[in-house]
Amino acid sequence: MHVVIMGCGRVGSTLARSLEDRNHTVSVIDSEPDAFRRLGPGFNGDKVTGYGFDQEVLEKAGIRRADAFAAVSSGDNSNIIAARVARETFGIEQVVARIYDPGRAEVYQRLGITTVATVKWTADQVLRRLLPAGAEPDFRDPSGTIRVDHVPVTEAWIGHRTVDFQSQSQSRIAWIDRLGEGMLPTKDSVIQEGDLLHLVMREENAAHAYAVFDRGPEES
């Protein structure tokens, strides 16, 4: 695939090199020519000087043949405008914009532009490492309805079937980390000691799911 990236800071340059390492073609746009030095001598993609919301600049970067567009400059306004131009003018479906303001990020997420709210993401990562399991989810969808949590198995559930846990907790086990590998549970899967469960649940059901997790199974 061909990807156009606006912004050649640390994020943009790292993203560009990572995409090239995966054999994709890349064009990088930045208003400062010196910024392209971050790409290193081995970068084979196009370097386009200009602003990523300028249609002529986007044309030079190959936006018409692009499969995806990433706006990762240091300015929220520039990223939002560029993302909308890529999506609405050139019809690019895979558009991601880095937004520092989490409130604005949520608005544009609802408009169909995938956003990465840098400050909120970083704060959430720190919170998840500071607080007990279940206090903050790994992921929460933009509407705040669905959350994904990862929790170490409790002794009470060892040896019991995953389907029993899902039924009683009203949650779903998306996958299990077991002995360093991920596995998808089946109807016959049994929870083992050391398992790390990745749970999908509704936000309002989280307290119930954790209560069941701690209490253990109800025997029928």
MARBA-3410 file (N, C-alpha, C, O; in Angstrom, 1 decimal):
220
0.8,-1.2,0.0,0.0,0.0,0.0,0.9,1.2,0.0,2.0,1.2,0.4 ~ 0.3,2.4,-0.4,1.0,3.6,-0.4,0.4,4.5,0.7,-0.8,4.7,0.8 ~ 1.3,5.1,1.5,0.8,5.9,2.7,1.4,7.2,2.6,2.6,7.4,2.4 ~ 0.6,8.3,2.8,1.1,9.6,2.9,1.1,10.1,4.3,0.1,9.9,5.0 ~ 2.2,10.6,4.8,2.3,11.1,6.2,2.6,12.5,6.2,3.5,13.0,5.5
1.8,13.3,7.0,2.1,14.7,7.2,2.7,14.9,8.5,2.2,14.5,9.6 ~ 3.9,15.4,8.5,4.7,15.6,9.8,5.9,14.7,9.8,5.7,13.5,9.8 ~ 7.1,15.3,9.9,8.3,14.4,10.0,9.0,14.7,11.3,10.2,14.8,11.3 ~ 8.2,14.7,12.3,8.8,14.8,13.7,9.2,13.4,14.1,9.4,12.5,13.2 ~ 9.3,13.1,15.4,9.7,11.8,15.8,8.7,10.7,15.5,9.0,9.6,15.1
7.4,11.1,15.6,6.4,10.1,15.3,6.3,9.9,13.8,6.3,8.7,13.4 ~ 6.3,10.9,13.0,6.1,10.8,11.6,7.3,10.0,11.0,7.1,9.2,10.1 ~ 8.5,10.3,11.4,9.7,9.7,10.8,9.8,8.2,11.2,10.1,7.4,10.4 ~ 9.4,7.9,12.5,9.4,6.5,12.9,8.4,5.7,12.2,8.6,4.6,11.8 ~ 7.2,6.3,12.0,6.1,5.7,11.3,6.5,5.4,9.8,6.3,4.3,9.3
7.1,6.4,9.2,7.6,6.2,7.8,8.6,5.1,7.7,8.4,4.3,6.8 ~ 9.6,5.0,8.5,10.6,3.9,8.5,9.9,2.6,8.8,10.3,1.6,8.1 ~ 9.0,2.6,9.7,8.3,1.3,10.0,7.5,0.8,8.8,7.5,-0.4,8.6 ~ 6.8,1.7,8.1,6.1,1.3,7.0,7.0,0.8,5.8,6.7,-0.2,5.2 ~ 8.1,1.5,5.7,9.1,1.0,4.6,9.6,-0.4,5.0,9.8,-1.2,4.1
9.9,-0.6,6.3,10.4,-1.9,6.7,9.4,-3.0,6.4,9.8,-4.2,6.2 ~ 8.1,-2.6,6.3,7.1,-3.6,5.9,6.7,-3.6,4.4,5.7,-4.1,4.0 ~ 7.6,-3.0,3.7,7.6,-3.0,2.2,6.4,-2.2,1.6,5.9,-2.5,0.5 ~ 6.0,-1.2,2.4,5.0,-0.3,1.8,5.7,1.0,1.3,6.8,1.3,1.7 ~ 5.1,1.7,0.3,5.7,2.9,-0.2,5.1,4.1,0.6,4.0,4.1,1.1
6.0,5.1,0.8,5.7,6.2,1.7,6.1,7.5,1.1,7.1,7.6,0.5 ~ 5.2,8.5,1.3,5.6,9.9,1.0,5.4,10.7,2.3,4.4,10.6,3.0 ~ 6.4,11.5,2.6,6.3,12.3,3.9,6.3,13.8,3.5,7.1,14.3,2.7 ~ 5.4,14.5,4.2,5.2,15.9,3.9,5.6,16.7,5.2,5.2,16.3,6.3 ~ 6.4,17.7,5.0,6.7,18.6,6.2,7.0,20.0,5.6,7.6,20.1,4.5
6.7,21.0,6.4,6.9,22.4,6.0,8.4,22.8,6.1,8.8,23.8,5.6 ~ 9.1,22.0,6.9,10.5,22.4,7.2,11.4,21.3,6.5,11.4,20.1,6.9 ~ 12.2,21.7,5.5,13.0,20.7,4.8,14.0,20.0,5.7,14.3,18.8,5.5 ~ 14.5,20.7,6.7,15.5,20.1,7.6,14.9,18.9,8.4,15.6,18.0,8.8 ~ 13.6,18.8,8.5,12.9,17.8,9.3,13.2,16.4,8.6,13.1,15.4,9.3
13.4,16.4,7.3,13.5,15.1,6.6,14.8,14.4,7.0,15.0,13.2,6.7 ~ 15.7,15.1,7.7,17.0,14.4,8.1,16.7,13.3,9.1,17.4,12.3,9.3 ~ 15.5,13.4,9.8,15.1,12.4,10.8,14.9,11.0,10.1,14.9,10.0,10.7 ~ 14.6,11.0,8.8,14.3,9.8,8.1,15.5,8.9,7.9,15.4,7.7,7.7 ~ 16.7,9.6,7.9,17.9,8.8,7.7,18.3,8.6,6.3,17.4,8.7,5.4
19.5,8.2,6.0,20.0,8.0,4.6,19.3,6.8,3.9,19.3,6.8,2.7 ~ 18.8,5.9,4.7,18.2,4.7,4.0,16.8,4.8,3.6,16.2,3.9,3.0 ~ 16.2,6.0,3.8,14.8,6.1,3.5,14.6,6.3,1.9,15.3,7.1,1.3 ~ 13.7,5.5,1.3,13.6,5.5,-0.1,12.3,6.2,-0.6,12.1,6.3,-1.8 ~ 11.5,6.7,0.3,10.2,7.3,-0.1,10.4,8.7,-0.6,11.5,9.3,-0.7
9.3,9.4,-0.9,9.3,10.8,-1.3,9.2,11.7,-0.2,8.6,11.5,0.9 ~ 10.0,12.8,-0.3,10.0,13.9,0.7,9.4,15.1,0.0,10.0,15.7,-0.9 ~ 8.3,15.6,0.5,7.6,16.7,-0.1,7.5,17.9,0.9,7.0,17.8,2.0 ~ 8.1,19.0,0.5,8.1,20.2,1.4,6.8,21.0,1.1,6.4,21.3,0.0 ~ 6.1,21.2,2.2,4.8,22.0,2.1,3.9,21.6,3.3,4.3,21.1,4.3
2.6,22.0,3.1,1.6,21.8,4.2,0.7,20.7,3.7,0.2,20.7,2.6 ~ 0.4,19.8,4.6,-0.4,18.6,4.3,-1.8,18.8,4.0,-2.6,17.9,3.6 ~ -2.3,20.1,4.2,-3.7,20.4,3.9,-3.8,21.1,2.6,-4.9,21.5,2.1 ~ -2.7,21.3,1.9,-2.6,22.0,0.6,-2.8,20.9,-0.4,-2.0,19.9,-0.5 ~ -3.8,21.0,-1.3,-4.2,19.9,-2.2,-3.1,19.7,-3.2,-2.8,18.5,-3.6
-2.4,20.7,-3.7,-1.3,20.5,-4.6,-0.1,19.8,-4.0,0.5,18.9,-4.6 ~ 0.1,20.1,-2.7,1.2,19.3,-2.0,0.8,17.8,-1.9,1.6,17.0,-2.0 ~ -0.5,17.6,-1.5,-1.0,16.2,-1.4,-0.8,15.5,-2.7,-0.5,14.3,-2.8 ~ -1.1,16.2,-3.8,-1.0,15.6,-5.2,0.4,15.2,-5.4,0.7,14.1,-5.9 ~ 1.4,16.0,-5.1,2.8,15.7,-5.2,3.2,14.5,-4.4,4.1,13.7,-4.8
2.5,14.3,-3.3,2.8,13.2,-2.4,2.2,11.9,-2.8,2.3,10.9,-2.2 ~ 1.4,12.0,-3.9,0.7,10.8,-4.4,-0.6,10.4,-3.7,-0.9,9.2,-3.6 ~ -1.3,11.4,-3.3,-2.5,11.1,-2.5,-3.6,10.4,-3.3,-4.3,9.6,-2.8 ~ -3.6,10.6,-4.6,-4.6,9.9,-5.5,-4.4,8.4,-5.6,-5.3,7.7,-5.9 ~ -3.1,8.0,-5.3,-2.9,6.5,-5.3,-2.7,6.0,-3.9,-2.4,4.8,-3.7
-2.9,6.8,-2.9,-2.7,6.4,-1.6,-3.8,5.6,-1.0,-5.0,5.7,-1.4 ~ -3.4,4.6,-0.1,-4.4,3.8,0.5,-4.7,4.3,2.0,-5.7,4.0,2.6 ~ -3.8,5.2,2.5,-4.0,5.7,3.8,-3.2,7.0,4.0,-2.3,7.3,3.2 ~ -3.7,7.8,5.0,-3.1,9.1,5.3,-3.0,9.3,6.8,-4.0,9.0,7.5 ~ -1.8,9.7,7.2,-1.6,10.0,8.7,-1.2,11.4,8.8,-0.2,11.9,8.2
-1.9,12.1,9.7,-1.6,13.5,10.0,-1.0,13.5,11.4,-1.8,13.5,12.4 ~ 0.3,13.7,11.5,1.0,13.6,12.8,1.9,14.7,13.1,3.0,14.6,13.7 ~ 1.5,15.9,12.6,2.3,17.1,12.8,2.1,17.5,14.3,1.3,16.9,15.0 ~ 2.7,18.6,14.7,2.6,19.0,16.1,1.4,19.9,16.3,1.2,20.4,17.4 ~ 0.6,20.2,15.3,-0.5,21.1,15.4,-1.8,20.5,15.2,-2.1,19.8,14.2
-2.7,20.6,16.2,-4.0,20.0,16.1,-4.8,20.5,14.9,-5.4,19.7,14.2 ~ -4.8,21.8,14.7,-5.6,22.4,13.6,-5.1,21.9,12.3,-6.0,21.5,11.4 ~ -3.8,21.8,12.1,-3.3,21.4,10.8,-3.6,19.9,10.6,-4.0,19.5,9.5 ~ -3.5,19.1,11.7,-3.8,17.7,11.5,-5.3,17.4,11.2,-5.7,16.6,10.4 ~ -6.2,18.2,11.8,-7.6,18.0,11.6,-8.0,18.4,10.2,-8.7,17.7,9.5
-7.5,19.6,9.7,-7.8,20.1,8.4,-7.2,19.1,7.3,-7.9,18.7,6.4 ~ -6.0,18.7,7.5,-5.4,17.8,6.6,-6.1,16.4,6.5,-6.3,15.9,5.4 ~ -6.5,15.9,7.6,-7.3,14.7,7.7,-8.6,14.8,7.0,-9.0,13.9,6.2 ~ -9.3,15.9,7.1,-10.6,16.1,6.5,-10.4,16.3,5.0,-11.2,15.8,4.2 ~ -9.3,17.0,4.5,-9.1,17.1,3.1,-8.8,15.7,2.5,-9.3,15.4,1.4
-8.0,14.9,3.2,-7.6,13.6,2.6,-8.9,12.7,2.5,-9.1,12.0,1.6 ~ -9.7,12.8,3.5,-10.9,12.0,3.5,-12.0,12.5,2.6,-12.6,11.7,1.8 ~ -12.3,13.8,2.7,-13.5,14.3,2.0,-13.2,14.7,0.6,-14.1,14.6,-0.3 ~ -12.0,15.2,0.3,-11.7,15.7,-1.0,-11.1,14.5,-1.9,-11.5,14.4,-3.1 ~ -10.2,13.7,-1.3,-9.6,12.7,-2.0,-10.1,11.3,-1.8,-9.7,10.3,-2.4
-11.1,11.2,-0.9,-11.8,9.9,-0.6,-10.9,8.8,0.1,-11.2,7.6,-0.1 ~ -9.9,9.2,0.8,-9.1,8.2,1.5,-9.9,7.7,2.7,-10.3,8.5,3.6 ~ -10.1,6.4,2.8,-10.9,5.9,3.9,-10.1,5.7,5.2,-10.6,5.9,6.3 ~ -8.8,5.3,5.0,-8.0,5.0,6.2,-7.2,6.3,6.5,-6.1,6.6,6.0 ~ -7.8,7.1,7.4,-7.2,8.4,7.8,-7.0,8.4,9.4,-8.0,8.1,10.1
-5.8,8.8,9.8,-5.6,8.9,11.2,-5.0,10.2,11.5,-4.1,10.7,10.8 ~ -5.5,10.9,12.6,-5.0,12.2,13.0,-4.5,12.2,14.4,-5.2,11.7,15.3 ~ -3.3,12.7,14.7,-2.9,12.9,16.1,-3.5,14.2,16.6,-3.2,15.3,16.0 ~ -4.2,14.1,17.7,-4.8,15.3,18.3,-4.4,15.3,19.8,-4.6,14.4,20.5 ~ -3.9,16.5,20.2,-3.5,16.6,21.6,-4.7,16.9,22.5,-4.7,16.5,23.7
-5.7,17.6,22.0,-6.9,17.9,22.8,-7.8,16.7,22.8,-8.4,16.4,21.8 ~ -8.0,16.0,23.9,-8.9,14.8,23.9,-10.3,15.1,23.6,-11.0,14.2,23.0 ~ -10.8,16.3,24.0,-12.2,16.6,23.7,-12.4,16.7,22.2,-13.4,16.2,21.7 ~ -11.5,17.4,21.5,-11.6,17.5,20.0,-11.4,16.1,19.4,-12.1,15.8,18.4 ~ -10.6,15.3,19.9,-10.3,14.0,19.4,-11.6,13.2,19.4,-11.9,12.5,18.4
-12.4,13.3,20.4,-13.6,12.5,20.5,-14.6,13.0,19.5,-15.3,12.2,18.9 ~ -14.7,14.3,19.2,-15.6,14.8,18.2,-15.3,14.3,16.8,-16.1,13.8,16.1 ~ -14.0,14.3,16.5,-13.6,13.9,15.1,-13.6,12.4,15.0,-13.8,11.8,13.9 ~ -13.5,11.7,16.1,-13.7,10.2,16.1,-15.1,9.9,15.7,-15.3,8.9,14.9 ~ -16.0,10.6,16.2,-17.4,10.4,15.9,-17.8,10.8,14.4,-18.7,10.3,13.8
-16.9,11.6,13.8,-17.1,12.0,12.4,-16.4,11.0,11.5,-16.5,11.2,10.3 ~ -15.8,10.0,12.0,-15.3,8.9,11.2,-13.8,9.1,11.0,-13.2,8.3,10.2 ~ -13.1,10.0,11.6,-11.7,10.2,11.5,-11.0,9.6,12.7,-11.2,10.0,13.8 ~ -10.3,8.5,12.5,-9.6,7.9,13.6,-8.6,8.8,14.2,-7.7,9.4,13.5 ~ -8.6,9.0,15.5,-7.8,10.0,16.2,-7.0,9.3,17.3,-7.4,8.4,17.9
-5.7,9.8,17.5,-4.9,9.4,18.6,-4.7,10.6,19.5,-4.0,11.5,19.1 ~ -5.4,10.7,20.6,-5.3,11.8,21.5,-4.1,11.6,22.4,-4.1,10.9,23.4 ~ -3.0,12.3,22.0,-1.7,12.0,22.6,-1.6,12.1,24.1,-1.2,11.2,24.8 ~ -2.1,13.2,24.7,-2.1,13.5,26.1,-2.9,12.5,26.8,-2.5,11.9,27.8 ~ -4.1,12.2,26.4,-5.0,11.3,27.0,-4.5,9.9,27.0,-4.5,9.1,27.9
-3.9,9.5,25.8,-3.4,8.1,25.7,-2.2,7.9,26.7,-2.2,6.9,27.3 ~ -1.3,8.9,26.8,-0.2,8.8,27.7,-0.7,8.7,29.1,-0.2,7.9,29.9 ~ -1.6,9.6,29.5,-2.2,9.6,30.8,-2.8,8.3,31.2,-2.7,7.7,32.3 ~ -3.6,7.7,30.2,-4.2,6.4,30.4,-3.2,5.3,30.6,-3.4,4.4,31.5 ~ -2.1,5.3,29.9,-1.1,4.3,30.0,-0.5,4.4,31.4,-0.3,3.3,32.0
-0.2,5.6,31.9,0.3,5.7,33.3,-0.7,5.2,34.3,-0.3,4.5,35.2 ~ -1.9,5.7,34.1,-3.0,5.3,35.1,-3.1,3.7,35.2,-3.2,3.2,36.3 ~ -3.1,3.1,34.1,-3.2,1.6,34.1,-2.1,0.9,34.8,-2.2,-0.2,35.3 ~ -0.9,1.6,34.9,0.2,1.0,35.5,0.3,1.4,37.0,1.0,0.8,37.8 ~ -0.5,2.4,37.4,-0.5,2.8,38.8,-1.6,2.2,39.6,-1.4,1.9,40.8
-2.8,2.0,39.0,-4.0,1.6,39.7,-4.2,0.1,39.7,-3.6,-0.6,38.8 ~ -5.0,-0.4,40.6,-5.2,-1.9,40.6,-5.9,-2.3,39.4,-6.5,-1.5,38.7 ~ -5.9,-3.6,39.1,-6.6,-4.2,38.0,-8.1,-3.9,38.0,-8.7,-4.0,39.0 ~ -8.6,-3.4,36.9,-10.0,-3.1,36.8,-10.3,-1.7,37.0,-11.4,-1.2,36.7 ~ -9.4,-0.9,37.6,-9.6,0.5,37.8,-9.7,1.3,36.5,-10.5,2.2,36.4
-8.9,1.0,35.6,-8.9,1.6,34.3,-8.8,0.6,33.2,-7.9,-0.3,33.3 ~ -9.6,0.6,32.2,-9.5,-0.4,31.1,-8.3,-0.2,30.2,-7.8,0.9,30.2 ~ -8.0,-1.3,29.4,-7.0,-1.1,28.4,-7.5,-0.3,27.3,-6.7,0.5,26.6 ~ -8.8,-0.4,27.0,-9.4,0.3,25.9,-10.8,0.6,26.2,-11.5,-0.2,26.9 ~ -11.3,1.8,25.8,-12.7,2.2,25.9,-13.1,2.8,24.6,-12.4,3.7,24.1
-14.2,2.3,24.0,-14.6,2.8,22.7,-15.0,4.3,22.8,-15.3,4.7,23.9 ~ -15.0,5.0,21.7,-15.3,6.5,21.8,-16.6,6.8,22.5,-16.7,7.9,23.0 ~ -17.6,6.0,22.4,-18.9,6.3,23.0,-18.9,6.0,24.5,-19.8,6.4,25.2 ~ -17.8,5.3,25.0,-17.7,5.0,26.4,-18.6,3.8,26.8,-18.8,3.6,28.0 ~ -19.1,3.1,25.9,-20.0,2.0,26.2,-19.3,0.6,26.4,-19.6,-0.1,27.3
-18.2,0.4,25.6,-17.5,-0.9,25.7,-16.1,-0.7,26.2,-15.4,0.3,25.8 ~ -15.6,-1.6,27.0,-14.3,-1.5,27.5,-13.6,-2.9,27.4,-14.2,-3.9,27.3 ~ -12.3,-2.9,27.3,-11.4,-4.1,27.3,-10.5,-4.0,28.4,-9.7,-3.0,28.6 ~ -10.5,-5.0,29.3,-9.6,-5.1,30.4,-8.7,-6.4,30.3,-9.2,-7.4,29.8 ~ -7.5,-6.3,30.8,-6.7,-7.5,31.0,-6.5,-7.8,32.5,-6.0,-6.9,33.2
-6.8,-9.0,32.9,-6.7,-9.3,34.3,-6.1,-10.7,34.5,-6.5,-11.6,33.8 ~ -5.2,-10.8,35.5,-4.7,-12.1,35.8,-5.8,-13.0,36.5,-6.6,-12.5,37.2 ~ -5.8,-14.3,36.1,-6.8,-15.2,36.6,-6.7,-15.3,38.2,-5.6,-15.3,38.7 ~ -7.9,-15.3,38.8,-7.9,-15.6,40.3,-7.9,-17.1,40.5,-8.3,-17.9,39.7 ~ -7.5,-17.5,41.7,-7.4,-18.9,42.1,-8.8,-19.5,42.0,-8.9,-20.7,41.7
-9.8,-18.7,42.3,-11.2,-19.3,42.3,-11.6,-19.9,41.0,-12.5,-20.8,40.9 ~ -11.1,-19.3,39.9,-11.5,-19.7,38.5,-10.6,-20.8,37.9,-11.0,-21.3,36.8 ~ -9.5,-21.1,38.5,-8.6,-22.1,37.9,-9.3,-23.4,37.8,-9.9,-23.9,38.7 ~ -9.2,-24.0,36.6,-9.9,-25.3,36.4,-11.3,-25.2,35.9,-11.9,-26.3,35.7 ~ -11.9,-24.0,35.8,-13.2,-23.9,35.3,-13.3,-23.5,33.9,-12.3,-22.9,33.4
-14.4,-23.8,33.2,-14.5,-23.5,31.8,-14.7,-22.0,31.5,-15.3,-21.3,32.3 ~ -14.1,-21.5,30.4,-14.2,-20.1,30.1,-15.7,-19.8,29.8,-16.1,-18.6,30.1 ~ -16.5,-20.7,29.2,-17.9,-20.4,28.9,-18.7,-20.1,30.2,-19.6,-19.3,30.2 ~ -18.3,-20.8,31.3,-19.0,-20.6,32.5,-18.7,-19.2,33.1,-19.6,-18.5,33.6 ~ -17.4,-18.8,33.0,-17.1,-17.5,33.4,-17.8,-16.4,32.6,-18.3,-15.4,33.2
-17.8,-16.6,31.3,-18.5,-15.6,30.4,-20.0,-15.5,30.7,-20.5,-14.4,30.8 ~ -20.6,-16.6,31.0,-22.0,-16.6,31.2,-22.3,-15.9,32.6,-23.3,-15.1,32.7 ~ -21.5,-16.2,33.6,-21.8,-15.7,34.9,-21.4,-14.2,35.0,-22.0,-13.5,35.8 ~ -20.4,-13.8,34.3,-19.9,-12.5,34.5,-20.5,-11.5,33.5,-20.4,-10.3,33.6 ~ -21.2,-12.1,32.5,-21.8,-11.3,31.4,-20.7,-10.5,30.6,-20.9,-9.3,30.2
-19.6,-11.1,30.5,-18.5,-10.5,29.7,-18.0,-11.5,28.7,-18.5,-12.7,28.7 ~ -17.1,-11.1,27.8,-16.5,-12.1,26.8,-15.0,-12.1,27.0,-14.4,-11.0,27.2 ~ -14.4,-13.3,26.9,-13.0,-13.4,26.9,-12.5,-13.3,25.4,-12.7,-14.2,24.6 ~ -11.9,-12.2,25.1,-11.4,-12.0,23.7,-10.3,-12.9,23.4,-10.3,-13.5,22.3 ~ -9.3,-13.0,24.3,-8.2,-13.9,24.1,-7.5,-14.1,25.5,-7.8,-13.3,26.4
-6.7,-15.1,25.5,-6.0,-15.4,26.7,-4.5,-15.4,26.5,-4.0,-16.0,25.5 ~ -3.7,-14.8,27.3,-2.2,-14.9,27.2,-1.9,-16.1,28.1,-2.1,-16.0,29.3 ~ -1.3,-17.1,27.5,-0.9,-18.3,28.3,0.5,-18.7,27.9,0.8,-19.0,26.7 ~ 1.4,-18.7,28.9,2.8,-19.1,28.7,3.4,-18.4,27.6,4.2,-18.9,26.8 ~ 3.1,-17.1,27.5,3.8,-16.2,26.5,3.2,-16.2,25.2,3.7,-15.5,24.3
2.1,-16.9,25.0,1.4,-16.9,23.7,-0.1,-16.6,23.8,-0.7,-16.9,24.9 ~ -0.6,-16.0,22.8,-2.1,-15.7,22.8,-2.9,-16.9,22.3,-2.4,-17.5,21.3 ~ -4.0,-17.1,22.9,-4.9,-18.1,22.4,-6.4,-17.7,22.5,-6.8,-16.9,23.3 ~ -7.1,-18.2,21.5,-8.6,-17.8,21.5,-9.3,-19.0,22.2,-9.2,-20.1,21.8 ~ -10.1,-18.6,23.1,-10.9,-19.7,23.9,-12.0,-20.3,23.0,-12.6,-19.7,22.2
-12.2,-21.6,23.2,-13.3,-22.3,22.6,-14.3,-22.7,23.7,-14.1,-22.4,24.9 ~ -15.4,-23.4,23.3,-16.4,-23.8,24.3,-15.8,-24.8,25.2,-16.4,-25.0,26.3 ~ -14.7,-25.5,24.9,-14.1,-26.5,25.8,-12.9,-26.0,26.5,-12.3,-26.7,27.3 ~ -12.6,-24.7,26.4,-11.4,-24.2,27.0,-11.6,-24.1,28.5,-12.6,-23.8,29.0 ~ -10.5,-24.4,29.3,-10.5,-24.3,30.7,-9.4,-23.3,31.2,-8.3,-23.3,30.6
-9.8,-22.5,32.1,-8.9,-21.5,32.7,-7.8,-22.2,33.5,-8.0,-23.0,34.3 ~ -6.5,-21.7,33.2,-5.4,-22.3,33.9,-4.7,-21.3,34.7,-4.8,-20.1,34.6 ~ -3.9,-21.8,35.7,-3.1,-21.0,36.5,-2.1,-20.2,35.7,-1.5,-20.7,34.7 ~ -2.0,-18.9,35.9,-1.1,-18.0,35.2,-1.7,-17.4,34.0,-1.0,-16.5,33.3 ~ -2.9,-17.7,33.7,-3.6,-17.1,32.5,-3.8,-15.6,32.7,-4.1,-15.2,33.8
-3.7,-14.8,31.7,-4.0,-13.4,31.6,-5.2,-13.3,30.7,-5.1,-13.5,29.5 ~ -6.4,-12.9,31.2,-7.6,-12.9,30.5,-7.8,-11.5,29.9,-7.7,-10.5,30.7 ~ -8.2,-11.4,28.7,-8.5,-10.1,28.1,-10.0,-10.1,27.9,-10.6,-10.8,27.1 ~ -10.7,-9.3,28.7,-12.1,-9.3,28.8,-12.8,-8.1,28.1,-12.3,-7.0,28.2 ~ -13.8,-8.4,27.4,-14.6,-7.3,26.7,-16.0,-7.3,27.4,-16.6,-8.3,27.6
-16.4,-6.1,27.9,-17.6,-5.9,28.6,-18.2,-4.6,28.4,-17.5,-3.6,28.0 ~ -19.5,-4.4,28.8,-20.1,-3.1,28.8,-19.7,-2.4,30.0,-19.4,-3.0,31.1 ~ -19.5,-1.1,29.9,-19.0,-0.3,31.0,-19.9,-0.4,32.3,-19.3,-0.6,33.4 ~ -21.2,-0.4,32.1,-22.0,-0.5,33.3,-22.0,-1.9,33.9,-22.5,-2.1,35.0 ~ -21.4,-2.9,33.2,-21.4,-4.2,33.8,-20.0,-4.6,34.4,-19.8,-5.7,34.9
-19.1,-3.6,34.4,-17.7,-3.9,34.9,-17.7,-4.3,36.3,-17.0,-5.3,36.7 ~ -18.5,-3.6,37.2,-18.4,-3.9,38.6,-18.9,-5.4,38.8,-18.4,-6.1,39.7 ~ -20.0,-5.8,38.1,-20.5,-7.1,38.3,-19.5,-8.1,37.8,-19.3,-9.2,38.5 ~ -18.9,-7.9,36.7,-17.9,-8.8,36.1,-16.7,-9.0,37.1,-16.3,-10.2,37.3 ~ -16.2,-8.0,37.7,-15.1,-8.1,38.6,-15.6,-8.8,39.9,-14.8,-9.5,40.6
-16.8,-8.6,40.3,-17.3,-9.2,41.5,-17.3,-10.8,41.3,-17.0,-11.5,42.2 ~ -17.8,-11.2,40.1,-17.8,-12.6,39.8,-16.4,-13.1,39.7,-16.1,-14.2,40.1 ~ -15.5,-12.4,39.1,-14.1,-12.8,39.0,-13.5,-13.0,40.3,-12.8,-14.0,40.5 ~ -13.8,-12.2,41.3,-13.2,-12.3,42.6,-13.9,-13.4,43.4,-13.3,-14.1,44.2 ~ -15.2,-13.5,43.3,-16.0,-14.4,44.1,-15.8,-15.9,43.7,-15.8,-16.8,44.5
-15.6,-16.1,42.4,-15.5,-17.5,41.9,-16.8,-18.0,41.3,-17.9,-17.3,41.4 ~ -16.8,-19.1,40.7,-18.0,-19.6,40.0,-19.1,-20.1,41.0,-18.9,-20.5,42.1 ~ -20.4,-19.9,40.5,-21.5,-20.4,41.3,-21.8,-21.8,40.7,-22.0,-22.0,39.5 ~ -21.7,-22.8,41.6,-21.9,-24.2,41.1,-23.4,-24.4,40.9,-24.2,-24.1,41.8 ~ -23.7,-25.1,39.8,-25.1,-25.4,39.5,-25.5,-26.7,40.1,-26.7,-27.2,39.9
END
